[in-house]
């Protein structure tokens, strides 16, 4: 099967992290976010992927190449200007002659795409939409379903008590090629949801809801959700993403040096060539990237540290995201904060809740 992955967004909600790294390449469990999406597509028989990407930014192509190392075939469709989701899919899927998946490039899930495709074909649907159960429908586009799972309409962010269901559009769709004919040749953000789906429903075509109560999904679009996806994976909610040996103790990469009296919780992942000093304490869920250094008496709690991070003696990092190449000085405190690549917190400085350091910025 084929798939189109939408990766053209600017990642504004994840700034300042995405000033330095495009959102599809931010690390999740020390692997690019997009790799987890690709894993699920490959598990269900997708062999060819077209990335609908922004003009002038070829970092994703430079990182992933042609897909041959993953046993897949990748190509890239670059916008010359922002087109909106509908036109981006239309351009990327030219030449597709059979049903294909469309995915948002920042949503990790474990939905059974094989079953979704089988039901789509069996029912003769023109479009199928993965629907996820949500507790608060007022934050999502919510589907109204008939007893046969036909979607009769969508209600965008319904007020409390007025939602037609608890089933949200979860960012994974299956298109028949004829759907492309319903995509207008005009630029409009969100045109798939605003124009294409209502047009198909109004024409009486079968838009099928694939409601998966037990499937996991997460839009990794904010710092809070970024930390949550790590907690969920390390907590066993997404076992497909867990590295080998998870749950048996902390997972250490190759050539790590851990001082004997350091304490690492079982839900901690440490990348390769890490250096963990004496009486360091790392509690989970936490993930630390390659070449990280935590000096003596440092404390890391419920945080994600990217590669080449240095945490000084006696420093504390709590509920935070620390970008690649960052420094946290001796006895500094970083709590509920985000540091983009190369940022620094000087010795004895406290970086408090809500703080955001841009790439290379120095606090203190």
C-alpha distance (Angstrom), angle and dihedral (degrees) to the residues before:
residue distance angle dihedral
X1 . . .
X2 3.78 . .
X3 3.79 130.8 .
X4 3.80 139.0 -169.5
X5 3.80 117.0 -149.0
X6 3.80 117.7 -161.7
X7 3.80 107.6 -138.0
X8 3.79 101.9 151.5
X9 3.80 98.6 102.9
X10 3.79 120.6 114.5
X11 3.80 94.9 -131.1
X12 3.79 91.4 -128.2
X13 3.81 94.7 161.8
X14 3.80 90.6 57.1
X15 3.77 95.4 51.3
X16 2.97 134.4 159.5
X17 3.83 87.6 34.2
X18 3.81 92.4 56.3
X19 3.79 93.7 52.9
X20 3.80 85.6 79.0
X21 3.81 103.4 26.4
X22 3.82 128.6 34.8
X23 3.78 110.5 -117.0
X24 3.84 96.2 -112.8
X25 3.80 89.0 58.7
X26 3.80 100.3 48.4
X27 3.81 107.2 119.2
X28 3.79 120.4 -102.9
X29 3.81 110.5 -177.4
X30 3.82 86.1 -10.7
X31 3.81 92.1 -58.7
X32 3.81 127.3 97.7
X33 3.79 112.6 -87.4
X34 3.81 90.3 -124.0
X35 3.81 91.2 58.3
X36 3.82 90.9 66.8
X37 3.81 90.2 52.9
X38 3.79 90.8 48.4
X39 3.81 91.2 49.5
X40 3.80 91.9 59.4
X41 3.80 92.7 45.6
X42 3.79 91.0 50.8
X43 3.82 92.3 47.7
X44 3.80 87.6 60.5
X45 3.76 99.3 47.3
X46 3.80 104.3 -90.4
X47 3.78 107.9 149.2
X48 3.80 104.3 166.7
X49 3.81 125.9 49.5
X50 3.79 128.5 -176.0
X51 3.80 114.8 -162.6
X52 3.81 113.4 -147.0
X53 3.80 98.4 -148.2
X54 3.79 141.0 172.1
X55 3.78 120.8 -95.3
X56 3.77 116.4 -100.6
X57 3.79 96.9 19.2
X58 3.79 110.8 98.7
X59 3.80 97.4 157.2
X60 3.80 92.1 110.5
X61 3.80 91.8 52.9
X62 3.80 90.2 46.7
X63 3.81 89.8 53.0
X64 3.82 99.6 42.4
X65 3.80 104.0 28.0
X66 3.78 118.1 -174.4
X67 3.81 95.1 -27.7
X68 3.80 95.0 -113.8
X69 3.81 92.8 124.8
X70 3.81 88.0 59.6
X71 3.78 94.7 44.3
X72 3.81 91.7 -109.8
X73 3.82 136.6 102.8
X74 3.81 117.3 -117.9
X75 3.78 130.1 -169.9
X76 3.79 131.6 171.3
X77 3.78 130.1 -134.7
X78 3.80 110.2 -164.0
X79 3.79 122.8 -158.7
X80 3.78 115.6 -135.0
X81 3.82 86.2 -152.9
X82 3.83 133.8 0.2
X83 3.81 107.1 -68.7
X84 3.80 104.9 174.6
X85 3.78 124.4 -115.6
X86 3.81 97.2 -72.4
X87 3.78 98.5 54.1
X88 3.81 90.7 39.6
X89 3.82 89.8 58.3
X90 3.80 92.0 42.9
X91 3.81 91.8 54.4
X92 3.81 94.5 43.7
X93 3.81 95.7 47.4
X94 3.80 98.6 49.7
X95 3.78 108.6 137.2
X96 3.81 96.0 22.5
X97 3.80 108.1 136.7
X98 3.80 100.6 -179.0
X99 3.79 138.8 42.4
X100 3.81 114.7 -59.9
X101 3.78 136.9 -176.5
X102 3.80 123.7 -114.2
X103 3.80 117.4 -159.7
X104 3.76 136.7 180.0
X105 3.78 108.9 -120.2
X106 3.79 95.1 -132.3
X107 3.82 100.7 51.2
X108 3.80 119.1 94.8
X109 3.80 116.1 -165.0
X110 3.78 142.6 150.7
X111 3.80 97.6 -142.0
X112 3.80 115.1 155.8
X113 3.79 98.1 -110.7
X114 3.80 92.5 178.1
X115 3.79 91.8 60.0
X116 3.80 90.4 43.1
X117 3.82 90.5 54.0
X118 3.80 93.1 45.7
X119 3.80 92.2 51.7
X120 3.81 90.5 46.3
X121 3.79 91.5 55.1
X122 3.80 95.2 41.3
X123 3.81 92.6 52.4
X124 3.81 95.2 40.8
X125 3.81 92.9 -125.3
X126 3.77 121.6 174.9
X127 3.81 90.6 -151.8
X128 3.79 133.7 11.8
X129 3.78 122.9 -163.6
X130 3.78 127.5 -159.5
X131 3.80 106.8 -127.5
X132 3.78 121.1 -163.2
X133 3.79 126.6 -162.7
X134 3.82 113.1 -113.2
X135 3.79 131.1 -172.3
X136 3.81 94.8 -145.6
X137 3.83 110.7 41.2
X138 3.82 91.8 179.4
X139 3.81 90.4 81.9
X140 3.82 97.6 53.7
X141 3.77 147.6 50.5
X142 3.81 102.1 -93.7
X143 3.80 126.0 -155.3
X144 3.77 125.4 -136.2
X145 3.83 107.9 -146.4
X146 3.77 133.4 -165.6
X147 3.84 118.9 -141.3
X148 3.83 90.6 -88.7
X149 3.84 92.9 55.0
X150 3.82 93.6 -105.4
X151 3.80 109.1 149.3
X152 3.80 108.3 -126.6
X153 3.80 97.6 179.9
X154 3.78 145.0 -22.4
X155 3.79 124.5 -122.6
X156 3.78 114.1 -157.6
X157 3.82 113.4 -138.1
X158 3.82 97.0 -25.7
X159 3.82 117.1 -151.8
X160 3.81 115.8 -103.9
X161 3.78 111.6 -73.4
X162 3.81 94.1 15.6
X163 3.78 101.5 81.7
X164 3.83 116.6 123.2
X165 3.83 90.3 -144.7
X166 3.79 142.7 -21.5
X167 3.82 92.8 -105.4
X168 3.81 114.4 114.9
X169 3.79 129.9 -164.2
X170 3.81 98.7 -107.1
X171 3.81 102.2 -166.0
X172 3.81 102.6 -101.4
X173 3.80 119.9 102.6
X174 3.79 139.0 171.5
X175 3.81 114.1 -141.7
X176 3.76 130.3 -165.5
X177 3.83 107.7 -143.5
X178 3.80 90.8 -111.4
X179 3.80 88.8 68.8
X180 3.80 86.8 74.4
X181 3.80 88.5 67.0
X182 3.81 88.8 62.3
X183 3.81 92.9 55.6
X184 3.82 108.3 98.7
X185 3.78 119.5 -133.9
X186 3.77 92.7 -118.5
X187 3.78 130.4 100.8
X188 3.77 113.3 -107.9
X189 3.75 129.7 150.7
X190 3.79 111.7 -125.1
X191 3.79 92.5 10.5
X192 3.81 93.1 150.0
X193 3.80 90.4 64.2
X194 3.80 98.2 33.1
X195 3.78 101.7 42.1
X196 3.80 115.4 6.5
X197 3.80 100.8 50.2
X198 3.84 95.0 43.7
X199 3.83 89.9 46.4
X200 3.79 92.9 53.6
X201 3.80 92.4 45.7
X202 3.82 91.5 48.3
X203 3.81 90.1 51.2
X204 3.80 89.8 55.7
X205 3.79 94.4 -113.1
X206 3.78 117.6 149.6
X207 3.79 110.0 -100.4
X208 3.78 102.6 -179.5
X209 3.78 125.7 -154.1
X210 3.79 114.9 -141.6
X211 3.80 99.0 -158.7
X212 3.79 109.4 -167.5
X213 3.80 110.5 -177.1
X214 3.79 95.8 -176.8
X215 3.80 99.5 39.6
X216 3.79 117.5 111.8
X217 3.80 121.7 -134.0
X218 3.77 136.7 166.1
X219 3.78 131.7 -178.6
X220 3.80 99.2 -142.0
X221 3.78 91.9 -155.4
X222 3.81 106.1 122.4
X223 3.82 135.4 42.9
X224 3.81 89.7 -109.9
X225 3.81 92.6 53.6
X226 3.79 90.6 43.0
X227 3.79 90.0 58.9
X228 3.80 90.3 42.4
X229 3.81 94.3 55.4
X230 3.80 88.7 56.8
X231 3.80 91.7 48.6
X232 3.80 90.7 48.5
X233 3.80 94.6 48.3
X234 3.79 94.1 46.4
X235 3.80 88.9 44.6
X236 3.81 90.4 59.2
X237 3.81 99.5 -107.8
X238 3.80 92.3 121.0
X239 3.81 105.2 32.1
X240 3.81 92.8 170.1
X241 3.81 88.7 71.2
X242 3.79 97.5 47.7
X243 3.79 117.9 109.8
X244 3.79 119.6 -123.0
X245 3.78 112.9 -77.2
X246 3.79 95.4 25.2
X247 3.79 114.7 156.6
X248 3.77 94.8 26.0
X249 3.79 94.9 85.6
X250 3.79 138.6 -59.7
X251 3.80 112.5 -28.2
X252 3.79 112.6 -128.9
X253 3.78 124.9 -165.8
X254 3.77 124.9 -136.9
X255 3.81 120.8 -60.2
X256 3.81 95.8 7.8
X257 3.78 118.7 163.3
X258 3.80 112.4 -150.3
X259 3.80 120.0 177.6
X260 3.84 110.5 -124.6
X261 3.81 95.1 -117.7
X262 3.80 95.0 47.9
X263 3.82 113.8 112.4
X264 3.80 119.8 -142.2
X265 3.80 119.4 178.5
X266 3.80 120.2 -129.1
X267 3.83 92.1 -109.8
X268 3.79 93.5 60.5
X269 3.81 126.7 108.3
X270 3.79 119.7 -161.3
X271 3.79 120.7 -170.2
X272 3.77 126.8 -137.0
X273 3.80 124.9 -60.1
X274 3.80 93.5 12.7
X275 3.80 120.2 162.6
X276 3.79 116.4 -149.1
X277 3.80 115.6 -175.6
X278 3.76 133.6 -148.2
X279 3.81 119.4 -56.8
X280 3.78 92.2 0.6
X281 3.80 113.1 155.5
X282 3.81 122.5 -154.0
X283 3.78 116.3 179.6
X284 3.75 124.1 -173.4
X285 2.81 160.0 -58.9
X286 3.80 83.9 39.3
X287 3.79 134.7 134.6
X288 3.79 123.7 -163.2
X289 3.81 122.6 -169.2
X290 3.78 133.2 -135.2
X291 3.81 122.2 -60.0
X292 3.80 93.8 14.2
X293 3.80 121.0 158.0
X294 3.80 123.4 -155.9
X295 3.78 110.8 -177.3
X296 3.81 126.3 -148.3
X297 3.82 118.0 -53.6
X298 3.81 93.1 6.1
X299 3.82 116.5 148.2
X300 3.81 126.3 -151.0
X301 3.80 119.6 -177.5
X302 3.82 129.6 179.3
X303 3.79 93.2 -23.5
X304 3.79 142.1 126.9
X305 3.78 118.4 -133.6
X306 3.79 119.1 -172.6
X307 3.79 126.0 -146.8
X308 3.82 125.5 -53.1
X309 3.81 94.1 15.9
X310 3.79 119.0 155.2
X311 3.80 121.1 -157.0
X312 3.78 114.5 -169.9
X313 3.78 131.0 -132.4
X314 3.79 112.6 -68.3
X315 3.81 92.8 2.6
X316 3.81 121.6 142.6
X317 3.81 126.0 -145.4
X318 3.80 114.0 -176.3
X319 3.84 131.9 173.1
X320 3.80 90.6 -15.7
X321 3.78 144.1 125.2
X322 3.79 116.2 -131.5
X323 3.81 116.6 -167.2
X324 3.79 128.1 -140.5
X325 3.79 117.5 -65.1
X326 3.81 94.9 10.5
X327 3.80 123.6 148.9
X328 3.81 126.6 -148.0
X329 3.78 109.2 -167.8
X330 3.80 128.6 -132.8
X331 3.83 113.0 -67.5
X332 3.81 92.0 0.5
X333 3.81 120.7 140.7
X334 3.81 124.4 -142.3
X335 3.79 112.7 -177.0
X336 3.82 129.7 171.3
X337 3.78 89.0 -14.5
X338 3.79 141.1 124.9
X339 3.80 125.0 -135.4
X340 3.81 117.4 -170.3
X341 3.80 122.6 -145.9
X342 3.79 115.2 -52.8
X343 3.81 96.4 6.2
X344 3.80 119.5 142.5
X345 3.79 137.6 -153.2
X346 3.76 111.1 -159.8
X347 3.78 126.7 -133.8
X348 3.84 116.5 -64.0
X349 3.82 92.8 2.8
X350 3.80 120.5 135.5
X351 3.81 118.1 -143.3
X352 3.78 105.1 -162.7
X353 3.80 137.0 -154.9
X354 3.78 115.1 -54.4
X355 3.79 95.0 16.1
X356 3.81 116.4 146.0
X357 3.80 121.8 -168.3
X358 3.81 116.6 -163.8
X359 3.82 122.0 -139.1
X360 3.79 110.1 -60.6
X361 3.81 94.3 1.4
X362 3.81 117.8 145.0
X363 3.80 123.6 -145.2
X364 3.77 116.4 -155.3
